[in-house]
Amino acid sequence: MSRIEVVREAELHASDSTEGIRRQKAFDLKGIVVARSHVPRGVASGWHHHGERHLYGYLVAGRLRLEYGPGGTLVADVRRGDFFHIPLRLVHRDVNPSRDEEIVVVNVLAGEGATVINVSGPDPS
């Protein structure tokens, strides 16, 4: 018989990470990773992408600014309650502009390969 799995907060596992982001996995199945990310107050993460995986996210707490594009000049502002999608291989960084509140994101990574690839920055052009 099938059963419902529950992963308690204390059972989350550390996941591949980027400077400035703490990631914890709940589920890691073939082609799907379900995780939670935290970005502390006032922090900009390192530049990274998710390789051959799409990232779908839901912002639980805080306000998230995603910087990407040529020289990191494009911005997507995400507010509490918003869903967002980061396409394959899109170099970006997570920025928490708040000095008062940590960012908490629930994300689903869909695809194969590494979940995080850290890079020095986006293409300048």
C-alpha positions, 0 to 999 in steps of 0.5 A: 500500500502507498503511504504519505511521507512526512519530513519533519523540519529536524529531518531536513538535509543540508543541500548543495549551496551558494555563498549567502544561501542555506539550502535544506532538502526534504525530498531528492527523487529522480529528476525532482528535488524539493528544498527550502532556502534561507537568505539572511537579512541584507545578504546578496548570494554568490552568482550561480545557476541550476544547470539542467534543472528548472527551479520553481519557487514560492516565497514564504517570508521576506522579499526576494530580489533576483538579479540576472541578465547581462552584467546582472542588470535585470531584476525580478522582485518577488514578494511573500506569496509569489511563485517564480520560475528560474529557467535552465542555466540562467545565471543569477543571485538571490538578494535580500534587501531587508535589514529586518527579515530573513528570506525563506523560499520553498523550491522544486528543482526539476531536471537532471544533474547538479542542483547548483553550479556556482560561477564568478558572475553573469556574462557582461553582455 
